[in-house]
Amino acid sequence: MEERPFISAADMARMTPEERADAVNASILHSWDEVPEPFRSQVLAEIDEMAKRFGNAS
């Protein structure tokens, strides 16, 4: 997976509305397979932990 560029608020302020929209649209992930490691593993581990703690809650 390729590294996504960081776009600061200052960068966004210099962009046209169309460029900002394009930057936001390019940042949207459509699948867990697109989420970079180790973030994906950390999120999934946290979900598993929460499920164990709250699994019996009604």
Phi and psi restraints in degrees (range 20) as a CNS / XPLOR table:
assign (resid 1 and name C) (resid 2 and name N)
       (resid 2 and name CA) (resid 2 and name C) 1.0 -80.9 20.0 2
assign (resid 2 and name N) (resid 2 and name CA)
       (resid 2 and name C) (resid 3 and name N) 1.0 148.9 20.0 2
assign (resid 2 and name C) (resid 3 and name N)
       (resid 3 and name CA) (resid 3 and name C) 1.0 -71.8 20.0 2
assign (resid 3 and name N) (resid 3 and name CA)
       (resid 3 and name C) (resid 4 and name N) 1.0 132.1 20.0 2
assign (resid 3 and name C) (resid 4 and name N)
       (resid 4 and name CA) (resid 4 and name C) 1.0 -88.3 20.0 2
assign (resid 4 and name N) (resid 4 and name CA)
       (resid 4 and name C) (resid 5 and name N) 1.0 139.8 20.0 2
assign (resid 4 and name C) (resid 5 and name N)
       (resid 5 and name CA) (resid 5 and name C) 1.0 -70.8 20.0 2
assign (resid 5 and name N) (resid 5 and name CA)
       (resid 5 and name C) (resid 6 and name N) 1.0 146.6 20.0 2
assign (resid 5 and name C) (resid 6 and name N)
       (resid 6 and name CA) (resid 6 and name C) 1.0 -83.8 20.0 2
assign (resid 6 and name N) (resid 6 and name CA)
       (resid 6 and name C) (resid 7 and name N) 1.0 130.4 20.0 2
assign (resid 6 and name C) (resid 7 and name N)
       (resid 7 and name CA) (resid 7 and name C) 1.0 -118.2 20.0 2
assign (resid 7 and name N) (resid 7 and name CA)
       (resid 7 and name C) (resid 8 and name N) 1.0 115.4 20.0 2
assign (resid 7 and name C) (resid 8 and name N)
       (resid 8 and name CA) (resid 8 and name C) 1.0 -80.5 20.0 2
assign (resid 8 and name N) (resid 8 and name CA)
       (resid 8 and name C) (resid 9 and name N) 1.0 169.5 20.0 2
assign (resid 8 and name C) (resid 9 and name N)
       (resid 9 and name CA) (resid 9 and name C) 1.0 -62.3 20.0 2
assign (resid 9 and name N) (resid 9 and name CA)
       (resid 9 and name C) (resid 10 and name N) 1.0 -37.3 20.0 2
assign (resid 9 and name C) (resid 10 and name N)
       (resid 10 and name CA) (resid 10 and name C) 1.0 -63.9 20.0 2
assign (resid 10 and name N) (resid 10 and name CA)
       (resid 10 and name C) (resid 11 and name N) 1.0 -40.4 20.0 2
assign (resid 10 and name C) (resid 11 and name N)
       (resid 11 and name CA) (resid 11 and name C) 1.0 -61.0 20.0 2
assign (resid 11 and name N) (resid 11 and name CA)
       (resid 11 and name C) (resid 12 and name N) 1.0 -45.0 20.0 2
assign (resid 11 and name C) (resid 12 and name N)
       (resid 12 and name CA) (resid 12 and name C) 1.0 -63.1 20.0 2
assign (resid 12 and name N) (resid 12 and name CA)
       (resid 12 and name C) (resid 13 and name N) 1.0 -36.9 20.0 2
assign (resid 12 and name C) (resid 13 and name N)
       (resid 13 and name CA) (resid 13 and name C) 1.0 -64.6 20.0 2
assign (resid 13 and name N) (resid 13 and name CA)
       (resid 13 and name C) (resid 14 and name N) 1.0 -28.4 20.0 2
assign (resid 13 and name C) (resid 14 and name N)
       (resid 14 and name CA) (resid 14 and name C) 1.0 -83.9 20.0 2
assign (resid 14 and name N) (resid 14 and name CA)
       (resid 14 and name C) (resid 15 and name N) 1.0 -11.2 20.0 2
assign (resid 14 and name C) (resid 15 and name N)
       (resid 15 and name CA) (resid 15 and name C) 1.0 -85.1 20.0 2
assign (resid 15 and name N) (resid 15 and name CA)
       (resid 15 and name C) (resid 16 and name N) 1.0 156.9 20.0 2
assign (resid 15 and name C) (resid 16 and name N)
       (resid 16 and name CA) (resid 16 and name C) 1.0 -75.8 20.0 2
assign (resid 16 and name N) (resid 16 and name CA)
       (resid 16 and name C) (resid 17 and name N) 1.0 163.1 20.0 2
assign (resid 16 and name C) (resid 17 and name N)
       (resid 17 and name CA) (resid 17 and name C) 1.0 -55.6 20.0 2
assign (resid 17 and name N) (resid 17 and name CA)
       (resid 17 and name C) (resid 18 and name N) 1.0 -38.5 20.0 2
assign (resid 17 and name C) (resid 18 and name N)
       (resid 18 and name CA) (resid 18 and name C) 1.0 -66.0 20.0 2
assign (resid 18 and name N) (resid 18 and name CA)
       (resid 18 and name C) (resid 19 and name N) 1.0 -41.7 20.0 2
assign (resid 18 and name C) (resid 19 and name N)
       (resid 19 and name CA) (resid 19 and name C) 1.0 -63.9 20.0 2
assign (resid 19 and name N) (resid 19 and name CA)
       (resid 19 and name C) (resid 20 and name N) 1.0 -40.1 20.0 2
assign (resid 19 and name C) (resid 20 and name N)
       (resid 20 and name CA) (resid 20 and name C) 1.0 -62.9 20.0 2
assign (resid 20 and name N) (resid 20 and name CA)
       (resid 20 and name C) (resid 21 and name N) 1.0 -44.6 20.0 2
assign (resid 20 and name C) (resid 21 and name N)
       (resid 21 and name CA) (resid 21 and name C) 1.0 -61.5 20.0 2
assign (resid 21 and name N) (resid 21 and name CA)
       (resid 21 and name C) (resid 22 and name N) 1.0 -42.3 20.0 2
assign (resid 21 and name C) (resid 22 and name N)
       (resid 22 and name CA) (resid 22 and name C) 1.0 -63.0 20.0 2
assign (resid 22 and name N) (resid 22 and name CA)
       (resid 22 and name C) (resid 23 and name N) 1.0 -40.7 20.0 2
assign (resid 22 and name C) (resid 23 and name N)
       (resid 23 and name CA) (resid 23 and name C) 1.0 -64.6 20.0 2
assign (resid 23 and name N) (resid 23 and name CA)
       (resid 23 and name C) (resid 24 and name N) 1.0 -43.2 20.0 2
assign (resid 23 and name C) (resid 24 and name N)
       (resid 24 and name CA) (resid 24 and name C) 1.0 -65.0 20.0 2
assign (resid 24 and name N) (resid 24 and name CA)
       (resid 24 and name C) (resid 25 and name N) 1.0 -47.5 20.0 2
assign (resid 24 and name C) (resid 25 and name N)
       (resid 25 and name CA) (resid 25 and name C) 1.0 -60.8 20.0 2
assign (resid 25 and name N) (resid 25 and name CA)
       (resid 25 and name C) (resid 26 and name N) 1.0 -36.5 20.0 2
assign (resid 25 and name C) (resid 26 and name N)
       (resid 26 and name CA) (resid 26 and name C) 1.0 -69.3 20.0 2
assign (resid 26 and name N) (resid 26 and name CA)
       (resid 26 and name C) (resid 27 and name N) 1.0 -21.5 20.0 2
assign (resid 26 and name C) (resid 27 and name N)
       (resid 27 and name CA) (resid 27 and name C) 1.0 -87.7 20.0 2
assign (resid 27 and name N) (resid 27 and name CA)
       (resid 27 and name C) (resid 28 and name N) 1.0 -8.7 20.0 2
assign (resid 27 and name C) (resid 28 and name N)
       (resid 28 and name CA) (resid 28 and name C) 1.0 -77.3 20.0 2
assign (resid 28 and name N) (resid 28 and name CA)
       (resid 28 and name C) (resid 29 and name N) 1.0 129.5 20.0 2
assign (resid 28 and name C) (resid 29 and name N)
       (resid 29 and name CA) (resid 29 and name C) 1.0 -98.1 20.0 2
assign (resid 29 and name N) (resid 29 and name CA)
       (resid 29 and name C) (resid 30 and name N) 1.0 140.7 20.0 2
assign (resid 29 and name C) (resid 30 and name N)
       (resid 30 and name CA) (resid 30 and name C) 1.0 -111.4 20.0 2
assign (resid 30 and name N) (resid 30 and name CA)
       (resid 30 and name C) (resid 31 and name N) 1.0 -0.7 20.0 2
assign (resid 30 and name C) (resid 31 and name N)
       (resid 31 and name CA) (resid 31 and name C) 1.0 -154.6 20.0 2
assign (resid 31 and name N) (resid 31 and name CA)
       (resid 31 and name C) (resid 32 and name N) 1.0 149.3 20.0 2
assign (resid 31 and name C) (resid 32 and name N)
       (resid 32 and name CA) (resid 32 and name C) 1.0 -59.8 20.0 2
assign (resid 32 and name N) (resid 32 and name CA)
       (resid 32 and name C) (resid 33 and name N) 1.0 -27.5 20.0 2
assign (resid 32 and name C) (resid 33 and name N)
       (resid 33 and name CA) (resid 33 and name C) 1.0 -63.8 20.0 2
assign (resid 33 and name N) (resid 33 and name CA)
       (resid 33 and name C) (resid 34 and name N) 1.0 -21.4 20.0 2
assign (resid 33 and name C) (resid 34 and name N)
       (resid 34 and name CA) (resid 34 and name C) 1.0 -87.3 20.0 2
assign (resid 34 and name N) (resid 34 and name CA)
       (resid 34 and name C) (resid 35 and name N) 1.0 -12.3 20.0 2
assign (resid 34 and name C) (resid 35 and name N)
       (resid 35 and name CA) (resid 35 and name C) 1.0 -76.8 20.0 2
assign (resid 35 and name N) (resid 35 and name CA)
       (resid 35 and name C) (resid 36 and name N) 1.0 126.1 20.0 2
assign (resid 35 and name C) (resid 36 and name N)
       (resid 36 and name CA) (resid 36 and name C) 1.0 -71.5 20.0 2
assign (resid 36 and name N) (resid 36 and name CA)
       (resid 36 and name C) (resid 37 and name N) 1.0 150.3 20.0 2
assign (resid 36 and name C) (resid 37 and name N)
       (resid 37 and name CA) (resid 37 and name C) 1.0 -81.6 20.0 2
assign (resid 37 and name N) (resid 37 and name CA)
       (resid 37 and name C) (resid 38 and name N) 1.0 149.5 20.0 2
assign (resid 37 and name C) (resid 38 and name N)
       (resid 38 and name CA) (resid 38 and name C) 1.0 -89.4 20.0 2
assign (resid 38 and name N) (resid 38 and name CA)
       (resid 38 and name C) (resid 39 and name N) 1.0 3.8 20.0 2
assign (resid 38 and name C) (resid 39 and name N)
       (resid 39 and name CA) (resid 39 and name C) 1.0 -57.9 20.0 2
assign (resid 39 and name N) (resid 39 and name CA)
       (resid 39 and name C) (resid 40 and name N) 1.0 -43.9 20.0 2
assign (resid 39 and name C) (resid 40 and name N)
       (resid 40 and name CA) (resid 40 and name C) 1.0 -59.9 20.0 2
assign (resid 40 and name N) (resid 40 and name CA)
       (resid 40 and name C) (resid 41 and name N) 1.0 -46.2 20.0 2
assign (resid 40 and name C) (resid 41 and name N)
       (resid 41 and name CA) (resid 41 and name C) 1.0 -64.1 20.0 2
assign (resid 41 and name N) (resid 41 and name CA)
       (resid 41 and name C) (resid 42 and name N) 1.0 -37.9 20.0 2
assign (resid 41 and name C) (resid 42 and name N)
       (resid 42 and name CA) (resid 42 and name C) 1.0 -64.5 20.0 2
assign (resid 42 and name N) (resid 42 and name CA)
       (resid 42 and name C) (resid 43 and name N) 1.0 -43.2 20.0 2
assign (resid 42 and name C) (resid 43 and name N)
       (resid 43 and name CA) (resid 43 and name C) 1.0 -64.3 20.0 2
assign (resid 43 and name N) (resid 43 and name CA)
       (resid 43 and name C) (resid 44 and name N) 1.0 -46.3 20.0 2
assign (resid 43 and name C) (resid 44 and name N)
       (resid 44 and name CA) (resid 44 and name C) 1.0 -64.7 20.0 2
assign (resid 44 and name N) (resid 44 and name CA)
       (resid 44 and name C) (resid 45 and name N) 1.0 -37.1 20.0 2
assign (resid 44 and name C) (resid 45 and name N)
       (resid 45 and name CA) (resid 45 and name C) 1.0 -65.6 20.0 2
assign (resid 45 and name N) (resid 45 and name CA)
       (resid 45 and name C) (resid 46 and name N) 1.0 -40.7 20.0 2
assign (resid 45 and name C) (resid 46 and name N)
       (resid 46 and name CA) (resid 46 and name C) 1.0 -64.4 20.0 2
assign (resid 46 and name N) (resid 46 and name CA)
       (resid 46 and name C) (resid 47 and name N) 1.0 -40.0 20.0 2
assign (resid 46 and name C) (resid 47 and name N)
       (resid 47 and name CA) (resid 47 and name C) 1.0 -62.1 20.0 2
assign (resid 47 and name N) (resid 47 and name CA)
       (resid 47 and name C) (resid 48 and name N) 1.0 -44.3 20.0 2
assign (resid 47 and name C) (resid 48 and name N)
       (resid 48 and name CA) (resid 48 and name C) 1.0 -60.9 20.0 2
assign (resid 48 and name N) (resid 48 and name CA)
       (resid 48 and name C) (resid 49 and name N) 1.0 -43.8 20.0 2
assign (resid 48 and name C) (resid 49 and name N)
       (resid 49 and name CA) (resid 49 and name C) 1.0 -62.7 20.0 2
assign (resid 49 and name N) (resid 49 and name CA)
       (resid 49 and name C) (resid 50 and name N) 1.0 -44.0 20.0 2
assign (resid 49 and name C) (resid 50 and name N)
       (resid 50 and name CA) (resid 50 and name C) 1.0 -64.1 20.0 2
assign (resid 50 and name N) (resid 50 and name CA)
       (resid 50 and name C) (resid 51 and name N) 1.0 -39.3 20.0 2
assign (resid 50 and name C) (resid 51 and name N)
       (resid 51 and name CA) (resid 51 and name C) 1.0 -63.3 20.0 2
assign (resid 51 and name N) (resid 51 and name CA)
       (resid 51 and name C) (resid 52 and name N) 1.0 -37.6 20.0 2
assign (resid 51 and name C) (resid 52 and name N)
       (resid 52 and name CA) (resid 52 and name C) 1.0 -67.7 20.0 2
assign (resid 52 and name N) (resid 52 and name CA)
       (resid 52 and name C) (resid 53 and name N) 1.0 -41.4 20.0 2
assign (resid 52 and name C) (resid 53 and name N)
       (resid 53 and name CA) (resid 53 and name C) 1.0 -72.8 20.0 2
assign (resid 53 and name N) (resid 53 and name CA)
       (resid 53 and name C) (resid 54 and name N) 1.0 -38.4 20.0 2
assign (resid 53 and name C) (resid 54 and name N)
       (resid 54 and name CA) (resid 54 and name C) 1.0 -114.1 20.0 2
assign (resid 54 and name N) (resid 54 and name CA)
       (resid 54 and name C) (resid 55 and name N) 1.0 7.2 20.0 2
assign (resid 54 and name C) (resid 55 and name N)
       (resid 55 and name CA) (resid 55 and name C) 1.0 -59.8 20.0 2
assign (resid 55 and name N) (resid 55 and name CA)
       (resid 55 and name C) (resid 56 and name N) 1.0 -29.8 20.0 2
assign (resid 55 and name C) (resid 56 and name N)
       (resid 56 and name CA) (resid 56 and name C) 1.0 -95.2 20.0 2
assign (resid 56 and name N) (resid 56 and name CA)
       (resid 56 and name C) (resid 57 and name N) 1.0 2.0 20.0 2
assign (resid 56 and name C) (resid 57 and name N)
       (resid 57 and name CA) (resid 57 and name C) 1.0 -73.3 20.0 2
assign (resid 57 and name N) (resid 57 and name CA)
       (resid 57 and name C) (resid 58 and name N) 1.0 143.5 20.0 2
